[in-house]
């Protein structure tokens, strides 16, 4: 076993991506005790920072220790009781994930679907809500499996009209695409760090409305080993997961600091730095940066004689899907890109596996040199594999986008 020495990869797939250097530095900071006032002060800072990231006034804004999937599971398992109806509109792989997690929590899950590469109109979702009358609507905003961005701005109003909790997984989109928690009427949002926020996977920021918190507090339970005489349990059914029990996690992040788990200190440092990086740049500036480099990549791959996947009206700023040309071995191209150029691009899942590549421009890698290096390498790799390309057209197209933005 040797000292860790991974190759210098440029991660231009759908995530994870290369971390901001400041984030890497933050993760190497020395540990302190979980109840040290400096540590609890950092926890309070993180809550405030992520209110600005999510664009919300929600007091219940905090971290779930785990990957973005941990945030999804915590939100859903805490608000779903066996037999509750949950509506999941599916337009890619991660809608199926929301449906599975809700099913495992005991929900009666109802799904509606559109072809991969499309998104839902508000009228489709409202019609399903009227028909099903669910307790919860669970909806992905940006699904990297299809590169599509689901419009959310009218969904909250529909949910409020029909008394439905509105939850969105914005892991792949927040920071690189518009997102307005309060203005759009969301009750719960969860994300990860490994996409537009420029961090590693391993911490899941969430924000919860007062309505959501009031609902799950009816299921509040306190472990026997830490319960004191002034603690009482609620009368609602016990949440089926201890680790993802949001009322207990809220107690831990409250001024009482009632023990639940030992906070993942290095990941808290990391999440704090990701938020600082975004807010110092400015959320709107970050979104425009992602759009600029996403547009440049889109123009570039079009110059490689590649067909773009999906409805481009609803493409995410931070990832593009392209069809693998007929007669080209998609995995062989990815192998050459990775091992000869140290550049990673992605394939996809399910019905798109082996049919498209997904190329990301997000977080630290949403920058000109990363876009141009990727296009140059992909052009050369495709040409050597027998694909017809016009030399230089891809980077020329990208340069045209950059020059037009000046």
HELIX and SHEET records of a PDB file:
HELIX    1   1 UNK A   21  UNK A   27  1                                   7    
HELIX    2   2 UNK A   37  UNK A   54  1                                  18    
HELIX    3   3 UNK A   68  UNK A   79  1                                  12    
HELIX    4   4 UNK A   93  UNK A  104  1                                  12    
HELIX    5   5 UNK A  122  UNK A  132  1                                  11    
HELIX    6   6 UNK A  155  UNK A  161  1                                   7    
HELIX    7   7 UNK A  210  UNK A  217  1                                   8    
HELIX    8   8 UNK A  246  UNK A  253  1                                   8    
HELIX    9   9 UNK A  265  UNK A  281  1                                  17    
HELIX   10  10 UNK A  283  UNK A  302  1                                  20    
HELIX   11  11 UNK A  312  UNK A  314  5                                   3    
HELIX   12  12 UNK A  330  UNK A  341  1                                  12    
HELIX   13  13 UNK A  350  UNK A  352  5                                   3    
HELIX   14  14 UNK A  363  UNK A  365  5                                   3    
HELIX   15  15 UNK A  368  UNK A  384  1                                  17    
HELIX   16  16 UNK A  393  UNK A  404  1                                  12    
SHEET    1   A 2 UNK A  10  UNK A  11  0                                        
SHEET    2   A 2 UNK A 343  UNK A 344  1                                        
SHEET    1   B 7 UNK A  60  UNK A  65  0                                        
SHEET    2   B 7 UNK A 203  UNK A 208 -1                                        
SHEET    3   B 7 UNK A 188  UNK A 190 -1                                        
SHEET    4   B 7 UNK A 165  UNK A 169  1                                        
SHEET    5   B 7 UNK A 136  UNK A 140  1                                        
SHEET    6   B 7 UNK A  85  UNK A  90  1                                        
SHEET    7   B 7 UNK A 108  UNK A 113  1                                        
SHEET    1   C 2 UNK A 142  UNK A 143  0                                        
SHEET    2   C 2 UNK A 148  UNK A 149 -1                                        
SHEET    1   D 2 UNK A 319  UNK A 323  0                                        
SHEET    2   D 2 UNK A 356  UNK A 360 -1                                        
END                                                                             
